[in-house]
């Protein structure tokens, strides 16, 4: 049973002054559970309340020193006889998990080492310890852990004592934090530590990734310090916590989790082999994003889940801003414009769209809140904040932010609190801006029209005020020579761009606002003919974004779009644009817009396009993007096996090294086209010897184009207790846009069995939703999805199915 808004409000009104003292026994993970003793101090003005604790056994509860027998239903411990100040002690055994939702256990196939780490989040703290599992009952947490003496243990606070012989660790009591943001990570970590600005810092990784952490440590340290120092300049409030640990961990469901003082990242951010620059940039953005959460989310925390944006939109915005300004990664908005912002428009056009900041009553329980961790709360919120900064001015924005953080330090807030801080810092109407931008769903359209003398006129279709830059170009002879750029305020009245008659125009050229751009025919034709002559990569990214959106809205025929890709992608020089175009085309356009019978020739045309791009590329970074694209589309067995034999790519200027996941992408493609049998895949798995190999082999085996392979893959994906990463790998290999006839029976199997799989929990339900068939579906199949979606108990899976339907229809 998911916590409801009404229950949370009632409990928050009655319960206060909460504290936790945790003692964990992690010494025997092989038995499948761990020992928990938690002392909870609190004051309660009501006679009854409840704690959450999921699936615990051997539960013993004392209340104020007396053993009691509370009603326990496997999710809640109901307490009675309350009134005043109390202490509850819960002694129990709690299950370990393999799905990344709770105390996750992982055994590394590279060396047999075991790791046990708590990955929390909404409704997950209760899977680790008994607690009041809601954001607005923040509390200090004390922690002691007993573990294998050879292990290292890290958590939210500094280590205050360590007995190596006993494997006993104690940690400083935290500042008041939401229990969803508590963390502990235990195992034989390889650690690199240092001090900066008077605080201890560290990076940790699995022992088998020691070489990779050492390889990247100087960069990781430099990025961490640069972001930390930049936030110190931006924010008046100092770093709220006593240390800053960061760990690359196995099995994390999120890209990273902003747990105070100890951030966890999925360890795919530390790959074996060459790390492309764009991946470094993405990692730096994530580092900056999670560090922003120390203030937005950890220092000041949303009261209820309708204000997810108060944390995620800010961190998303600050992540891009600070990684570029402080960590030194330029053009990050190029990637944002062609990936996350495009995904936000896509999300905003579905039936599940919601305001960036919905009303609390529109998020009635935590399960409903889980569906709002989407590209509206992240990317649309990011873009909206970028527009807010453009509209207010940066200095005023930061004044408002600092007033907000200082006024509510270690407390909980709502949208009204943030708007009040902006109002105090500005003479502009922040309330009206928030109502227009954050309280409404959907997006505006900025349309370019031409008057009688071909002067461009901007017209807004929608309700929001926009401040944006508009660029003009001389399109004579297809040159697209830059002319002028102006800042425009666009609201109810159209804006005529005087003196620009006949020019090619591009609104929102600096990605200042969030609005679909509908270009006039002349401008669209000019970009379709001469995109490569636009020198500014962000301008090119904006144009690609319009083409993506045109295919989504069916304003552009998918085959016409593929023709644009064929003509322009081989000459593209920005790796982020290449990666985005390839990803959008393969993951969305082919399965959702291209008829099934046209998919195979489209893949062949794309492979030829990517090969041309590889031949034209002049840098290894660019070459690697085209190799990645070819690794997903080529039908040339000799080419692909040659790459494997060379463990890289030979080209005219030398040899291009790669990374382990790319090698496995090649193996999976070979398997999909019949060029690698089970023995071949097994030999590769043994050669690899790591978890990358285990997962890569699972994906490749599932990709083989036979009924037997698909049956085995489905059995592996639906095995009881299958680990989250293995499920994702198998289902990624199962679906192939070129195997639509072979996969038809498995579409039905998915629809039959997915609802039961989703009952395992929020995170696994999201994984099941992500595993929606990535092939062209017939009208009858789409009708079957529609008919069954309403009966799905998991709101997360139901939302995923409805989103998939909207994307395709």
N, C-alpha and C positions, 0 to 999 in steps of 0.2 A: 504494500500500500504506500503510495507516494504521499509525502507531506503536502497538505493543502495550504493555501494562503490563509484561510480562516484559522486553521490549527496553529500556524506559525504566529499569527497575530495574537491569538489567545495565549499561547505559551510565552511569547515575548512580554506580554503585559503582566504575567504572573511571576516569571523567573528572572532573576538578576544575580549579579556578583558571582558569576560562574568561574570555577577554576578546575583544571585537570592535573592529576599526577599519575602518569602512566608508567607501568613496569611491564616490559615485554620479554618473553623468553622465546628466542629464535634459534635455539640450539639444535633442534631436530626437525628440519624442514621435511625430511623424508617421510615423516608420519602424516603429512598433509595438513597439519594445523599448527598453531602456535599458542603459547600461553599468554594470558592477559590478566593483569590486575590494574584496575583504574579507580582512583579516588576522585570523586566529583564533589566539590563544594559548591553550594548555591543557596540562594535565598528564594523562598517561594511564598507568594501571598495567597495562593489557592490551596485547597485541601488535597488536590490530586494533580498529577501531571505525568508525563512519560518520557523515558529515554529511548533512543533507537539503538538497536544492536541486532545485526543480521546473522541468522543461522548459527548462533553460538551453541556449544554443548557444555555440559558440566558446569552450569551457571549457578553461582552462589552469590547472593546479594545480602549485604548488611546495610541497614539504615540507622545512622546515628549509634552505631555499635551493636545493634540488635539484628540478628539474622531474620530476614523476612522472606516471604514467598510471593513475590509479585507475579501477577499474571503476565506470562511471556508467550507471545504468539509466533516467535521466530523473527520478528521485526521490531517489536516494541516491548519495553519493560514498563509496566504501569505501576506507579507509586501512589500510595495513599497515606493518609494520616499526616499530611504536611501542613506547614504554616510556620514560617520563621526561617532560621538558618539551619542547614542540614549538611550532612556528609553521607554520600552513598559510596559503597565499595562494591565493585563488581569483579568477581574472579571467574574466569571462563576460559574455554578453548575455542579458538576462532579459526575457520577454514582459511587455508592459503588458496590462491586462485591462479589461473593461467590466462585470464582474459584481460588483464590490465585494470580491473576494477576492484581495488582492495589491496591486500597484502600479496603482491605478485611474486611467484617463485619461478626461477629460470635456471636451468643447468646448461652451461655452455658446452656445446659439442667439441669445441676446439681444445679444451683442457679438462673438461669434467667439473669445472668449478661451479658452485651454486651461489645464486644471489637472491636475496629476499628484500623487496622494496615496497613501500606503501605508496600507491598512486591514488590520490583521493579526488575530490570534486563533489558535485552535488549528489546527495544521497549515497555517498560512498564512504565517508568517515565512519558511518555506522557498521560498515563491513570490516572495520579494524578494531574499534573500541566503542564502548557504550558512551553515548554523548547526546547532547541537545543539538541535533544536526540541522542547524539553520544559521544563516549568515549573521543575523542581528543579535545572536547570543555569543558574541566574541568573548574569548577567555584566554588568560595566560595558561601555557601548557608546560609542565615539567615532565622530564623523560629519563628513564633508566632502561638500558637494554642489556640482556645477557645473550651472547652469541658465540659462535665458534671463535676460539682465541686467535685464530689466524686471520680473522676478518677485520675490516675497518668498518665503522659505523658512522654515518653522518646524518644530521637532522637539522631542524630549524635554528637551533641555538648552538653556541660554542660548547665544546667539550669542557666539562669542569673536573672530571676525573676519569681515569682509565686504568683498570687492573688487567694487564695483558694476560696474566696466568689464568684468570677466571673468565676472560672475555667479557668483562663488565664495563659498561660505559654509562656515564651520566652527563646530562646536558643542562645548560643554563635555562632557567625558566624564560619562556618567550614573553614578548609584549602581548597584549590582547590580540588574538588572531581568530578568524573564522575557522572552525574545525575542518572545513573542507580544504583548507590550505596547510594542514599539518603534513609532515613527511618524515620518513626514516628510510635510509638506504643502507643495506648491510651486505657485505660480501668481500672477497679479496680484491678490492679496488686497487688500480694503479692510480696514484695521486700525485699531483704537482701543486705545491702550495707557495704562497708569497704574501707579503703584506703591502697594503697601499692605503694611503689616506687614513692611517691609524687603525685599519680593520684587517682581519685575516681573510684572504681569498684563496680559492682552490678550484681546480678542475679534476674530476675523477672519471675513470672509464674502466670497463672490464679489463682484467689482467691480460686477456688475449688481444686487447686493443692498445696495449701499452706503447707499441711502436708508433701507432697512429696518433695517440695523444702527444707523445714526445715530438713527432713530426710537426704537429700543428700548435704546440704549446705557446711558442712565442707569439704567433698570430692571435690565438685565443686570449692570451694575457693582454696583448696590446689592445684588442677590440674591447675587452671587458673594461680595462682602465679608461680608455677613451670615452666609452659610453658613460661610465660612472662619473667621470670628471665633467662631462657635458651636462648630465642631469644635475650635478651640483651647481652649475652655473644657471640652469633654467629654473630650478625649484628652490624656494626659500627654506622648505623643510629639509633637514639633513636625512641621509639614509636612515630609515627607521629601525633597522635591525643590527645585531651585534657582529655579524659575519656575513660573508657572501660566498657560499659553496655553489658549484655548478657540476652536474654529473650527467654523463651520457649513459643512459640506462636501457636495459632490454625490456621490451614489451609495453612501453608507454603508448597509450592510445592516442594522445594528443601529440602535436608536434613538440610541444614542451608544456610544462606546468609551472606556474609562477609561485611555487610555495616559498613563503618568506624566508630569506636568508639561505635557502638551499633549493635552487632551481633544478628541475630534472628535464633532460632533453632525450628524445628517442635517439638511440645510438646510431641510427642511419645517418645522422649528421656528422658522424666520424667514420667515413667509408675507407675501405682499404684501396690503395692505388692512388691514381691521380685525382686531385680534387679540383674540378674546373672553377674558374673565377666566379662564374654566376652562382655556383653552389656555395662558394665562400661568401658571396654577397647575401644570398638567402640566409645563410647561417648567422651572419652579422646582424641582419634585420631581426631574426628571431631572438638573438641575444639582447638587442636593444628593446625589443617588444617585451620580453619577460622582465627585464630590469625596470621598465616603466611601471610594471605591475607592483613593484615594491611600494609605490605611491598610490597608483590607481588600482585598487583592489585589495591590497594588503594593509596599507596605512589607513586608507579610507575605503570602506566596503559598502557595496549596495545593500539596501535593507531587504529587498525581495527581488526576484529574478526578472521582473519587468525592466529593471535597470541594468541588465547585462551590459548594455552599451557603455555605461559609465566606466566599465573596466575595459572591455574588449575594443571598443572603438578608439578609445584613447591610446591603448597600448599599440593597436595597429597603426594609428597615425604616427605616434612617437617612434615606433620601430623603424619606419621608413625614413622619417625625418632625421633621427639621430644616427642611424647607420650611415647615412649619406654625409651629414654635416660633421660628425665626430670620427666615425670609423673609416671614412675615406672611400666609400663605395659610390661612385657617381651613377647617374641615370637610373636610380632605383624605381622612379616613377614609370619608366618604360615597362618594367615587369609588372608593376601594379596595374597599369592601364590595360595591358593585354591579357592579364590573368584574373586577378581578384576583382577588378572593377567590372569586367565582362561577366564574371560569375555573379556579381551583385545584381546587375540588370536582369540576368536570367532568373535569379531567385525572386526578384521584385515583380516579375511578370506571372508568377505562379499563383494558384489559389491560396497557397499557404503564406503569401506575403503578409507582412505585419509592419507597423511603424518601427523605426529605430528604437523609440521609447514608447512601447504600448502602455496602456493603463494596467495597473496591478491586477485588476479583476479579469483582464484578458489572459493572464497567466495563472490559472486557478490552482495548479499544483506543480510539483517539481518535474514530473514527467513532461508536462506541457513546456516547461522552461527548457528542458533538454533539447527540444526541437528548435529553439531560438538561438542556439549557438551555430549560427549560419552566416552566410556572406552578407546578410543585411546588418546583423549586429557587428560584424567585423568590417568588411570592405565598404559597404554603403555608409556605415557610421564613420569610418576613416575619411571617406570622400566628403561627407557632410561637415566634419570638423575642419577639413582643408578649406571648404567654402566659408566656414565660420571665421577662420583666421584671415582669409582674403577679405571678408566683409568687415570684420572688426579692426584688423591690423594686429600684427604679431605682439607688439608690446602690450596692448590692451588685453588680448587673449591671455597672455601669461600672467598679467596682473590678476585677472579673474581666477585663473587656475590656482595661483598661489594663495589667494584669499580663501578659496574653497578648501585646499589641502590643510592650511593652518587652522581654519575654523573647525574642521571636522576630524582632526588627527585621531586615529585609533577608534573612530566612531563609524556610524552607518549613515547613509544618505539616500536621497532620491533626486530625481531630475530637478525638482523645485529648489533644492539646495544649490545645485550647480548654477542654475539660471540666476538665482539671487546673487551669487558671487560675480557673475558676469555683469549683472545690472549695476552692482556696486562699483565696478571698474570702468564702466562705459556709459556714455550718454545715448547710446543707441538702444532700441527696444529689443532686448534679448528675449523677453517673453514671447513677443510676436514671432521672432525668428525661430525659436524652439517649437512653437505651435505649428509653424509652416513646414519646418524641416524634419522635426523629430516625432511629431504626433500624427503624421499622415503617412500612408504607404504609397508605393508606386513611385514613378519618376516622371519628370517633365520632359518634353521634347523641345529642342531649340531648332527651329526650321529656318533654312536659308531660302528666301524667295528673291525674285528679281522684279524690279518695277519696269516701266516702259523703256527706260534707257539702259537697262541691264545693270543698274545699281543694286547691289545686294541689300536685302532687308532682313533683319533677324526678328523672328516672331516666336514668342514662347507659347507653347501649348501646355498649360498646367497652372500651378498656383503659387510657386515658390519664387522669391527674388533671387536673381543670379548675378554675381559679379565675376567676369571672366575675361580672358584675353582672346582676341580674334586676330588671326594672321591673314595677310593677303600675299598673293604670289602672281608673278607675271607668267601666264601659261602659254605665251606665244612659242610655237615650235616645240611644245612639250617641255620647256625649260624648267618651269616651277621655280623661278628666281624669287627669293624673298623680297618683299617690298616693305609694307608697314605692319606694325602690330599695335592694336589699341586695346585699352581696358574698357569694357562695356558693362553698364548696369542694365539688366533686362528684367522687366516685370510685365505689367499689363500692356503697356504701349510698345508697339514695334519700334525697333531702332534701325534707322536708315544709315548705312555706312557711306557717307558723302565722299565723293571723289574716288570711289572704288569701282566705278562702272567697268564691267567686263573682266574684272580680276577674279582669279580663283581664290576662294576664301575657306578658312578652316577655323570655326569657333572652338573654344575650349582647348586651344593649342597647348596650353600649359597645364592641362588637367586640373583646373581650379575648381570646377564644379561637377556635380553629379546630374547629368541629363543626357538623354539620347540625342544625338545630333543627326538631323535629317538634311543632308547636303542637297543643293540644287544639282540639276543634271550636268551642267557645265563643269562644276567643281568635281563631281564624282567621276566624270569621264576623264578629267585631267589627271586625277590621282590614279585611276585605273590604268592610264597610259604611262605615267611617268613617276610612279611612287619612289623609285630608287633615286630620283634626282632631288628628293627632299633631304637636305643635309641633317636636319635636326631629328635624332632618333625618337624623341618624344612625339614629335609631329607625325612621324610614320606610325608610331604605336597608336595614336589617336585614330588614324585612318584605318589601320587594321581592325581596331575595335569596332568601327562602323560596319566593316564588312562582316565581322563575326555576328554582330547584332542583326545585320540585314538577312543573313541566313537563318538566324533564330526566328525572326519575325516573318520569314518567307517573302520578304521584299526582294531578296536576291536568290535566284535559282542556285541550288548547291553545286550544280555542274559548272555554272558561270563562276561561282566562287573558286572552285577547284582550278579553273582556267587562270584566275588571278594568281593563285598560289604558284601554278606552273610557271607563269611569266615573271613573277617578282621575287619569289623566295630564293632562287639560286644566287641572286645578286645582293641579297640582304647582308649587311655587315655587322648588325648588332645581335650577339648570341641570344639575348633574352627574347628578342622578337622571333627569331627562328624557333626557339624552344616553345614559345607560346603558340605560334601558328601550327607547328607540328602537333602539339598536345591537343589543341582545340579541334583540329581537323580529324585526328584519329579517334579521339575520345567522344566527340560530340557530333560532328558533321557526318561522318560515315555511318554510325549506327542509327542516328536520329533523322537524317534528312536524305541520304542517298538511297534510292531503291535497291533492294537486295541484289537484283540481277546486275546492277551497275557497280557494285562494291569492288569486285575483283579487278575489273579494268581500271577503276579509280585508284586502287592500291598500286597497280603496276605503273600508272602515270606518276603517282606520288614518288614511288621508288626512283623512277628516272629523274624526277625533279630533284630529289635529295642527292642523287649521285652527281648531278650537275653542280649542285651547291658545294658538295665536297670537292669537286674538281676545281671550282673557282675560288674556294676559301684560301685566304692568305695567312691566317693565324691558326695555331693549334686549338685555341679556344673555339673558334668558329668551325674548324674541321670536326671537333668532337661533337658539336651539336648536330651536324649532318650525319656523322657516324651513328649517333643515337637514333636518328630518324630512319636511316637505312636498316638498322638492326631490328626495327619493328615492321619493315615493309618489303625488304628485298626478298626475291625468290631465287637468288643466285646462290646455290648451295656451295659452290666452289669458293665464291667470295667470302661467305660467312665462315666456312671451315678454315679458310686461309687465315682469317683474322684470329681464330682460336689457336691455330698452330703457332702463329707469331706472337700470341698474347699481346696483340695490339694491331695497329693499322700502318702498313707501309704506304708512303706517298712520295711524291717527287722530291720533297725537301728532306726526307728522312723517315723516321718511325714515330708514330703517334701512340704514346702510352695511354692506358685507360684505367678504369676502376672496376672493382669486382662485380658490382651490380650490372654494369654494361656488358661484361662478358656473359653473365647469366641471361641478359636480354637476348643476346645472339643465340645462345643455346635454346631458349624458349622459341625463338623464331624458327630455328632449324627444326625443332620438334613439331611445330605447327604446320610446316610445309612438307613434312615427311622425311626430313633430312637427318633426323636423330632419333634412334630408337631408345628403348629403356636401358639397354646396356651402355649406350653412349652417354646418356644422362647420368647413370650411376657412376661411370668412370669420372665424369666431371665433378660429381658430388664428392667422391673420394679425393680427387685432386684438390678440391677447395678445403674441405675439412673444418669448416666453420658454420655458424648459423646461417650465414649468407648462402652457403652451399645447400644446406638443408631446405631452406625456403626456395632458393632458385630451382632446385631439382623438383620440388613439389609443384611449382608453377609449370616447369617444362613438361613434366609427365602429364599434367592435366591438359596441356596444349595440343597433344598429339591428336591427329584427325581420325580417330577410330572410335566406334561405339564403346569398345572395351575400355579404352583410356578414359572416356568421359564417365562411364559407370564407376571406374575406380576413383576418379577424381571426386565424383559426387559422394561416394562412400567416405572418402577421406575428409571432405568438408563437413559432413554431418556426423562424424564420429563423436560419441559423447565426450564432453569436456575438451574438445579440440581447442588448442591454444589460439589466441586472437591472430597472431602473425601467420600461423599456418593456414588458418581459414582464409585470410586475405590473399595469401600466395596461391592457394589452390583455385579459388574462384577467379582470380585474375587470369590464370591460365585456361580455365574452363571455357570462358566466353571468348569467341573470336569472330569478328565481323564477317570473315570469309567462310565460316562453317555454319551458316544459318540453318541449312536443312538438317545437318547432323545434330544440331543443338535443340531443335524444336521440342523433342520429348523432355529435355531438361528444363525448358522454360516452364512446362507444366509441373515438373518435380519441384522446382523452386517455388512456384506459387502455392503448391500443396504444403511444403515443409518449412518454408521460411517463417511463417507465424509462430510455429513451435520453437524454432531456434531463437527467435527474438525474445522469448520469455526469459532467457538466461540473464538479462540485465541491460541497462541502458547502453553501455559501450558496445556490447556484442550485438544489440539490436541495430546500432548504427553500422556496424560491420556488415550485418545481413542486408541492410538497406543499400549500402555501397555495392553489394554484390548483385544488384539488379541486372538482369540479362543485358549485356552490352552488345547486342546484335539488333539488326533490323527486325521489328516485330510487325506481324500482320494486324489488320483491323480486328480480327477475331481474338488474337492474343491480347491486344490492348483492351478490348472489351472485357476479357476475362480478368485482367488486372483491376479494372474499374469495378467490376462486380464483386470481387473479393476484398478489395481494400477496406470497404466499410465494416467488414466483420473482423478485421485484424485488431486484436486486443492491445498490442503495443502501439502507443501513439507515435513512437519514433519510427517504427517500420511503416505504419500507415502514412505518415507524412512523407517518407521516402518514396513510397509507391505513387502517391498522388503527385509528388514533384516530378517523378519520372514520366508519368502520364502527361503532365502539362508540358514538359520539355518536348515530348514527341508529337503532341497534338496541336 
